């Protein structure tokens, strides 16, 4: 088995996911580029190769049990283990004027779709990859969350948390809670799992509003490369711990 560390990044064909993949690749990781669209995943791999990154495409739809199982099998064939998992894939769901989601007028199908990707997808991928992560000497899991999932900040009238997003924001609160429970369950195994808010990032997701994805990727990359004994079960951004 190779000494080169392997990292899987979901939703890695563009935006923040791509920059996390590129950053880990620049640090010597072999990167499995998870992408729902096979052609886009392969295009991202070509770009990473051009930048000197060792990468390969992994067709991966986080909402599909079969797709996730096949992705785990592919990663096992490629290297036999996984050292880093970054659960980056996510959706906001349909929004109204001002990029808002009114809780009094929510379409439950929209809510179900966002939960399916942002929460169930993370659980589905994480559990499928755990057997491979357990083979690593220093396994790390990073869940891409958001400060809009902070119940403390959301409920504080003195903090500007942006528009009401009653489908999207609660999925990040849910994801944060799930992260804590994974950390409790995996305590003592060497697997460190943390949630990170990258801030408002200029991607298709935000209509290109926010800071550059390469800058936003830095904290996720730091958490993905934590030394042994590092934090687990935390929720942070560039400035430090975010209140639950």
SVG drawing of the C-alpha trace seen along z (x, -y; Angstrom):
<svg xmlns="http://www.w3.org/2000/svg" viewBox="-47 -45 52 48">
<polyline fill="none" stroke="black" stroke-width="0.4" points="0.0,0.0 1.4,-3.4 2.5,-5.9 0.8,-8.7 -2.3,-10.0 -5.6,-9.9 -8.3,-12.5 -11.9,-12.3 -13.6,-15.7 -17.3,-15.5 -18.6,-18.2 -15.0,-18.8 -15.4,-19.6 -15.7,-23.4 -15.8,-26.2 -14.8,-25.6 -14.6,-21.8 -12.2,-22.2 -9.9,-24.5 -9.9,-22.2 -8.9,-19.4 -6.2,-21.5 -4.9,-22.6 -4.7,-19.1 -3.1,-18.0 -0.5,-20.7 0.3,-19.3 1.1,-15.9 -2.3,-14.1 -3.6,-12.0 -7.1,-13.4 -10.3,-11.5 -12.4,-14.1 -16.0,-13.4 -18.5,-14.8 -22.1,-13.9 -21.4,-14.6 -18.7,-12.3 -17.6,-14.6 -17.2,-17.6 -15.3,-15.4 -12.9,-14.4 -12.5,-18.0 -11.6,-19.0 -9.0,-16.2 -7.4,-17.4 -7.1,-20.9 -5.6,-19.4 -3.1,-17.3 -2.0,-20.5 -1.3,-22.0 0.8,-19.0 -1.8,-17.3 -2.2,-13.6 -5.9,-13.1 -8.6,-10.9 -12.3,-11.2 -14.9,-9.5 -18.5,-9.6 -20.4,-10.3 -24.0,-11.3 -24.3,-11.7 -28.1,-11.1 -27.7,-7.6 -26.8,-4.5 -25.5,-2.7 -23.4,-5.6 -21.8,-6.0 -21.1,-2.3 -19.5,-2.2 -17.4,-5.2 -16.1,-3.4 -15.3,-0.4 -13.4,-2.5 -11.3,-4.2 -10.5,-0.9 -9.3,0.4 -7.2,-2.7 -5.3,-2.6 -6.9,-0.4 -7.6,-3.2 -8.8,-6.7 -7.0,-9.3 -9.2,-12.4 -12.9,-12.8 -14.2,-16.3 -18.0,-16.4 -18.4,-19.5 -21.3,-18.7 -24.3,-20.7 -27.3,-22.6 -29.3,-25.6 -32.7,-24.7 -35.0,-27.0 -35.1,-30.5 -37.4,-33.4 -36.7,-37.2 -33.6,-38.3 -32.3,-34.7 -34.8,-34.0 -36.8,-30.9 -39.9,-31.9 -40.8,-29.2 -44.5,-30.0 -44.5,-29.2 -42.0,-26.4 -42.4,-23.6 -41.8,-20.4 -40.3,-18.8 -37.6,-21.6 -36.9,-20.9 -36.6,-17.2 -34.2,-17.7 -31.9,-20.0 -31.9,-17.6 -31.2,-14.6 -28.1,-16.2 -26.8,-18.3 -27.4,-15.9 -28.4,-12.4 -25.7,-12.7 -23.0,-13.4 -24.1,-10.5 -24.3,-8.2 -20.9,-9.0 -19.2,-9.1 -20.5,-5.7 -19.6,-4.2 -16.0,-5.5 -15.4,-4.7 -14.0,-1.2 -11.4,-2.8 -10.7,-5.7 -10.1,-3.1 -7.2,-1.8 -5.4,-5.2 -2.9,-6.1 -4.3,-9.6 -7.9,-9.7 -9.6,-13.1 -13.2,-14.1 -14.2,-17.7 -17.9,-18.7 -18.5,-21.9 -21.1,-23.7 -22.1,-27.4 -22.5,-30.0 -26.1,-30.2 -26.4,-26.9 -25.4,-28.6 -28.6,-28.7 -26.9,-31.2 -26.2,-33.6 -29.5,-33.0 -31.5,-33.8 -29.5,-37.0 -31.3,-40.1 -28.0,-42.1 -26.2,-39.9 -26.8,-40.2 -27.0,-36.6 -28.4,-37.5 -31.7,-36.4 -34.0,-33.9 -33.3,-30.5 -35.7,-28.2 -34.8,-25.2 -31.0,-25.6 -30.0,-27.0 -31.5,-24.2 -29.7,-21.6 -26.4,-23.1 -27.6,-23.1 -28.5,-19.4 -25.1,-18.7 -23.4,-20.4 -25.3,-18.2 -24.5,-15.1 -20.8,-16.1 -20.8,-16.2 -22.3,-12.7 -19.8,-11.3 -17.0,-12.8 -18.5,-11.2 -18.8,-7.8 -15.3,-7.9 -13.6,-9.2 -10.4,-7.3 -10.2,-5.8 -7.8,-8.5 -10.5,-9.7 -10.9,-13.5 -14.1,-15.0 -14.9,-18.7 -17.3,-21.2 -16.1,-24.3 -17.8,-27.5 -15.9,-28.8 -17.8,-32.1 -19.5,-33.6 -17.7,-32.2 -17.8,-33.5 -19.2,-30.5 -22.2,-29.5 -23.8,-28.6 -23.8,-32.3 -24.2,-34.0 -20.4,-34.7 -20.8,-36.9 -18.1,-36.6 -14.4,-35.9 -12.3,-33.8 -12.7,-30.0 -9.0,-29.5 -9.0,-31.8 -12.1,-30.2 -10.6,-26.7 -7.8,-27.4 -9.4,-26.4 -11.0,-23.2 -7.5,-22.2 -6.1,-22.9 -8.7,-20.7 -8.1,-18.0 -4.4,-17.9 -4.6,-18.2 -1.9,-16.5 -2.7,-13.7 -4.4,-15.0 -6.0,-17.9 -9.6,-19.0 -12.6,-16.9 -16.3,-17.7 -15.7,-21.4 -17.4,-24.1 -15.0,-26.8 -14.2,-29.4 -11.1,-31.3 -11.4,-33.3 -11.9,-30.4 -14.8,-28.6 -18.4,-29.4 -21.1,-29.1 -23.6,-26.4"/>
</svg>
